């Protein structure tokens, strides 16, 4: 069996894929497992030690040619050549772990008539094809401002149809760890690693924040050496912190390390502290306790550190992070204890402890996991559901009346209904769970005869009617207030 895993996102997403790659190796020990990654981020795949072969998409070369004068033909030839080589591999199974539009074109272009594809792909007419349940769920409910609480790693495992066990998230350095520690003078020292950067600017913490925090940890933990890591972009901040704290027990390695170096350093550290980033995930994979300081537009339920001993302190911005909470969490994690404030890793779904489920997450569980529908006394939500239901009934009536005689009218008419539904979803975020479900379901309808397409849309709208039913008020109660669920 020949399997291709596509992951075209950045370092953090590749590291979140590692447990799935290890699970595939466990479930299919005789399979030949390949991976496809963008060349800029492929190093994160090379050090995983789980793949038989790694393919690198030459995206920089392709796009540089594409946007240069007189080189469009060259870019297209490169794409055609690359896709031809990939198709000649004759993969039995393609797992698109990227959940992105670009990857959907690749997964469809690489497959042969004998290839099974899971994940985002394309219909024969070029439209997005969400053929499996996991892809539709991701498209509808996953994202920074959504209400999903299933971790992306777990969703990738469900897509690949492999059970994830605790051992799948446990890795070890692939090189001689002692050589790296000697190189940076870290051998036989108790280490706390600080990653000063983040995957995006809005997730970063300021140098002033880091200086204040590191100073307090330095005072409170005199037996530890504090290692500062980051990219070249973090060198200035790291140097400022190092100099302001007089350098004693501060090891500034920002901009100096490779990913293999970081593997060794994190594996030797007693604790990792940092914002949302690839290094955060790598530290957890090396079985190092992680303290994630999560700020900005981040849904830590989806992309937080999914590892035993990991802890998240979440705030909209760094001004709302209470440093005493961070210091207490640091103390607890170094002692193997669970901090009182924040979110601690736990096995299961969601994979972090929570003080209570939101209405929207309970609603998602009802729709997708057959859990009980949550009760509500929010009449604005019930009214919005009623409006959505009426529009859905109009769509069903139009599909019944016009599918055989007035197809030119039906398409624009349904588009206006969908626009109205989207507006309702924007005015009530809870109702957007239903609207997004519908948007994703429509993507599974393939090119077909008008009658077959209408039958497919009818089935979807009937499904929406069923989902909305628990919140539809009986006529005699339409003007009153009632708790429904």
RABELHU-V124304 format. One record per pair of residues at least 4 apart in sequence whose ideal C-beta (glycine too) atoms are under 6 Angstrom apart, sorted by the first residue. I is the first residue (numbers start at 1). J is the second residue. Records with the same first field share a line. If there is no record, write none. Layout:
I: J  J
//
This chain:
1: 31  92
2: 32  91  92
3: 31  33  93
4: 34  91  94
5: 35  95  97
6: 36  96  98  103  107
7: 14  17  37  97  98
8: 38  98  103
9: 13  98
10: 41
11: 41  44  278
12: 199  278  281
14: 41  44  45
15: 278  281  282
16: 152  153  281
17: 21  97
18: 48  285
19: 153  164  168  169
20: 156  157  160
21: 50
22: 50  168
23: 162  164  168
24: 28  33  162
25: 50
27: 162
32: 52
33: 51  52
34: 53
35: 45  51  54
36: 55
37: 41  42  45
38: 57  59
39: 56  58
42: 56
43: 259
45: 54
47: 174  259  260
49: 174
58: 62
59: 63
60: 64
62: 75  78  79
65: 71  74  75
66: 75
83: 109
86: 110
87: 110
90: 112
91: 115
93: 116
94: 107  111  115  117
95: 118  160
96: 103  107  119  120
97: 156
98: 103
99: 120  138
103: 120
104: 120  121  122
105: 122
106: 110
107: 117  121
108: 121  122
111: 115  117
117: 121
118: 132  159
119: 135  159
120: 135
121: 129
122: 126  129
123: 127  129  446  447
124: 447
125: 447
128: 443
130: 135  136  139  440  443  444
131: 444
134: 155  158  159
136: 440
137: 141
138: 142
139: 440
140: 436  437  440
141: 146  148  364
142: 146  148
144: 297  299
147: 360  361
149: 301  350  361
150: 154  155  349
151: 306  351
152: 302  303
153: 306
157: 162  164
164: 168
169: 307
170: 287
171: 285
173: 177  263  264  267
175: 260
177: 264
180: 261  264
181: 186  187  268
182: 187
184: 253
189: 225
190: 223  224  270
191: 225  227  268  269
192: 224  226  271
193: 227  266  269  272
194: 228  273
195: 229  230  274  277  279
196: 210  230  234  237  238
197: 230  231  234
198: 203  204  275  276  277
199: 277
202: 296  297
203: 275  276  296
205: 209  210  275  318
207: 237  240
209: 318
210: 214  241
211: 241  244
213: 323
215: 245
216: 327
217: 221
225: 249  251
226: 250
227: 251
228: 238  252  254
229: 253  257
230: 234  254
232: 255
234: 238  254
235: 254  255
238: 252  254
242: 247  250  252
245: 250
253: 257
257: 261  262
262: 266  282
266: 283  286  288
267: 286
269: 288
271: 289  333  334
272: 283  288  290
273: 291
274: 280
275: 293
276: 294  298
280: 290  292  305
283: 288  290
284: 290  305  307  310
289: 309  333
290: 305  310
291: 311  329  333
292: 304  305  312
293: 313
294: 298  300  312  314
295: 315  317  318
300: 304  312  314
301: 350
304: 312
305: 310
306: 351
310: 345
311: 329  339  342  344
312: 342  343
313: 325  342
315: 320  321
316: 320
325: 341
329: 339
332: 337  339
338: 344
343: 352  353
344: 353
346: 353
357: 361  362
359: 374
360: 430  433
362: 374
363: 374  433
364: 368  433
365: 369  371
366: 371  373
367: 467
373: 470  485
374: 485
375: 483  485
376: 381
377: 483
379: 481
381: 428  430
382: 471
384: 424  428  431
385: 468  471
387: 424
388: 424
389: 468  472
391: 417  420  421
392: 461  464  465
394: 417
395: 414  417  461
396: 461
398: 402  413
399: 403  454  457  458
402: 406  409  410
403: 454
407: 450
409: 413
421: 435
424: 431
425: 431  432  435
432: 436
438: 464
441: 460
445: 456
448: 452  453
471: 484
473: 477  478
477: 482
//
